[in-house]
Amino acid sequence: MCFVPTSQADPAVRLQVCLETLGVEEEMLEGVPPHLRLPVAVTRYWLRRASPEPTLLKALLMVMVQGEVNRQTGGTTGWQGVTSHNPQPLHGAGAHSLNQWQACLKDASQLNLLLCKPLPEPHYAW
């Protein structure tokens, strides 16, 4: 049996392997900026598999949107409007949900790297 090194495999096949692992159709990511495709695919995977059911989807999406705005504006916008609605600390279930999502993103990022980045790396700073 002969194996082809990942870097020599067809890019479309590498992308298909990555997306199939996350249970996402490529069409679902149409219209999503390239650097957000991996986090969006991970979020979909996480929503379907997390236990207990995630409680932080709205907060996670707000962080992604604010991070994208900050990236586009050079970080000139603040978080005042985003965080002032909930001054309470993160509760146990919320912290667990966020930790699950971060673990999914880490694992998917490692798979993406192993497959020679068929999806662009996200801007982790957000």
C-alpha positions in Angstrom: 0.0 0.0 0.0 1.4 3.4 -0.9 0.4 6.6 0.9 0.5 10.1 -0.6 1.9 12.7 1.7 -0.8 15.1 2.8 0.8 18.1 1.1 0.6 16.3 -2.3 -3.1 15.3 -1.9 -5.6 17.1 -4.0 -6.7 20.3 -2.1 -10.3 19.6 -2.8 -9.9 16.1 -1.1 -8.2 17.7 1.9 -11.0 20.2 2.3 -13.6 17.4 1.9 -11.9 15.4 4.7 -11.8 18.4 7.0 -15.5 19.3 6.4 -16.8 15.7 6.6 -15.0 15.3 9.9 -16.9 18.4 11.2 -20.1 17.3 9.5 -20.4 20.4 7.4 -21.3 20.8 3.7 -19.0 23.2 1.8 -22.1 25.0 0.5 -23.0 26.0 4.1 -19.8 28.0 4.3 -20.5 30.0 1.1 -20.6 33.7 2.0 -18.6 33.2 5.1 -15.3 35.1 5.1 -12.5 32.6 4.5 -10.8 33.2 7.9 -14.1 32.5 9.7 -15.0 29.3 7.9 -13.2 27.0 10.4 -14.7 28.6 13.5 -18.2 28.5 11.9 -17.7 24.8 11.0 -16.5 24.1 14.5 -19.5 26.0 16.0 -21.9 23.9 14.0 -20.1 20.7 15.0 -20.1 21.8 18.7 -23.8 22.7 18.6 -24.7 19.2 17.4 -22.5 17.3 19.7 -22.1 19.3 23.0 -23.4 17.8 26.2 -25.1 19.4 28.0 -26.6 21.7 25.3 -24.5 24.8 24.9 -25.7 27.9 26.7 -23.3 30.5 25.2 -24.1 30.6 21.5 -25.2 34.2 21.6 -22.1 35.3 23.5 -19.8 33.3 21.2 -21.4 34.8 18.1 -21.0 38.3 19.6 -17.4 37.7 20.3 -16.8 36.5 16.7 -18.6 39.5 15.2 -16.8 42.0 17.5 -13.5 40.3 16.7 -14.2 40.7 13.0 -15.1 44.4 13.5 -12.0 45.0 15.5 -9.9 43.2 12.8 -11.4 45.3 10.0 -11.1 48.6 11.9 -7.6 47.9 13.4 -9.0 47.4 16.9 -10.5 50.9 17.2 -13.9 49.8 18.5 -14.5 49.0 22.1 -16.4 46.3 23.9 -18.6 48.7 25.9 -21.8 47.9 24.0 -21.1 44.2 23.9 -20.4 43.4 27.5 -22.4 46.0 29.4 -25.6 43.9 29.1 -24.3 41.1 31.4 -21.9 42.2 34.2 -22.1 38.8 35.9 -19.2 36.4 35.9 -19.4 33.3 33.7 -21.2 30.5 35.6 -20.1 26.9 35.6 -22.3 25.6 32.8 -21.3 28.6 30.6 -17.6 28.0 31.4 -18.0 24.4 30.5 -19.7 25.2 27.2 -17.0 27.7 26.2 -14.3 25.2 27.2 -16.0 22.5 24.9 -16.0 25.0 22.0 -12.4 25.9 22.5 -11.4 22.3 22.6 -13.3 21.7 19.4 -11.6 24.6 17.7 -8.2 23.5 18.9 -8.7 19.9 17.6 -10.2 21.1 14.3 -7.3 23.6 13.9 -4.8 20.7 14.4 -6.7 18.6 11.9 -6.7 21.5 9.5 -2.9 21.9 10.0 -2.4 18.2 9.5 -4.3 18.4 6.2 -2.0 21.4 5.1 -4.6 24.0 5.8 -7.5 23.4 3.4 -9.3 26.1 5.4 -7.6 29.3 6.1 -6.5 29.7 9.7 -8.8 31.9 11.8 -7.6 35.1 13.5 -7.1 33.6 16.9 -6.7 37.0 18.6 -10.4 37.5 18.7 
